[in-house]
Amino acid sequence: MKGTIKAICISPAKGTVKRPVDKAVFIKDFGIEGDAHAGNWHRQVSLLSYDKVVEFNKLGGDVVDGDFGENLLVTDIDFKSLPIGTIFLIGDVKLRLTQIGKECHSHCEIYRRVGTCIMPHEGVFAEVLEGGTVFPGDTLEVVDFKE
């Protein structure tokens, strides 16, 4: 199963909207260089299906890349359908799926504007097993998943 990186987004501080960048350096056991959510924990990188964002916008969502707080926006992969432990490859970068969805404690700006948010049930999180540089347009491949 393969998808294409539609956008890479980072934010300099927690609680701020992520914005697209031209490339990202993934650091082993840490996350994306320059992203406020990187660190020594299990949610180093967030991923969201671009197709789910397109559906959301058809319902009047009017969101742009990074609005959901996602680091990687990827086409053609339904991330929430994959089990914990799934391995993703993006060139030399290797990620492992660690969490599906997350609780939204204080409804985000999108929820307040539209009345719903897809990140809590569509977004997933991963840790960086091998680092490298990733660009929009790169292929993300699902190479191994544990049932």
N, C-alpha and C positions, 0 to 999 in steps of 0.2 A: 504494500500500500504506500503510495507516494502523494505528497502535496507540494505546493509551491509557497514559499514565504512571500506573502503579499506586503507585509510591513513589519519592521522591527521598531519597537517603541520603548523609551526609557523616561524616567523622571528623576530629577536631582534630589527630591525630598519626598518622604512619605506623605500621603494626603494630597498630593498634587497630581494633575492629569499627566499621563505619559504622552510623549510626542514622538513622531517618527524620526529615525536617524538613517543615514546612508549606509552604515555598517555597524556591527557590534562585535566587541571582543568578549568571548565567553571564557571565564576563568574557572578551572577545575575546582570543585568543592566550594565555590563562591557565588557564581552567577555572572551577570553581565556588568562589565566595567562601566562605572558611571551611573548605574541604576540604584536607586535608594533601597530597593527590596533585596538586593544581593546580600549575601552573608552566609554564615555557617549554620544553615538550617535546611529544612526539606522543601521550602517554597522559593527556590532561587530564581526560577524562571516561570512565567505564566504564559499559557498558550490558549488560543481561542480559534475556533473555526470561522474563517471569513464568510463561509456560506451562511452561518447562523446570524452574522451581523447583517448580511444582505437581507435575509428574511425579516429581521428586526426593523430594518429601515423601511421595508415595504409596508410595515404597520404604522409608520409615522415616526420612527425612532430618531431619524436625523442625526446619527452619530458618525464620527470620523475615526480614523485609525488612532488607537490609543485611548479613546474615551472610556473603555471598560477597564482600563488599567492593565491591559494585556501587553506582554513583551513581544510575543510572536503571534501574528495573525496569519493563518495558514489555510490555503484552499484545499478542498477535496478530502479532508479528514474529519470524521466525527469523533473528536477526542474523548468525549464522555462515554463512548461505547467501548473504549479500550480499558483493560484491567490495570490496576496498580502494578508497577514493575515493568511495564512496556518500555522498550528501548527505542529511541529515535536517533537517527544519524542525519547530520547536516554537514556534508563534507567530512572534516576531521572531528567536528564537534559531536559528542555523544551525550545524550540526556536520558534520564530514567524518570518515568512517570511516578510521582509520589502521592498525589492527592487529586481527587476529582471534586470540583466545586468547593465552595467555602461559604460560611455564614456571612451574611451582610448585616453587621451590627447597627450601623447608622446609615440608613438608606442613602445611596450615592446621589449625585446630581442628576444622573439619568433617571433613576427611580422617581425622584421628586418631579422631574419634568414630564415623564411618559407614563409613570405608574407601574413600571416593571423594569427589571434588569436581568440580562441573560448570564452575566458572569458567574453568579452564585451556583447555577446548575449546569452551565455549558463550559465554563472555564476549567482548566486543569493546571497542575503545577508539576515542576520537575526539578531535579538536581543535576548539576553539571558533572559528568563522569570524566570527560575529556574536553579540553578547551580548544579554542581556535577562533577564527574570524568568520562571521556570517554576514551575507548581503541580501537585501530584498531580491527576489527572483531565484534564490538558491532552492534546491529541492530538499524537503524533509522526508525521510524514508522511515517507515515503521519496520524495524528489522527483527524484533523479537518481542513476543508478549506471552506472559504466563497466564494460564487460565486457572 
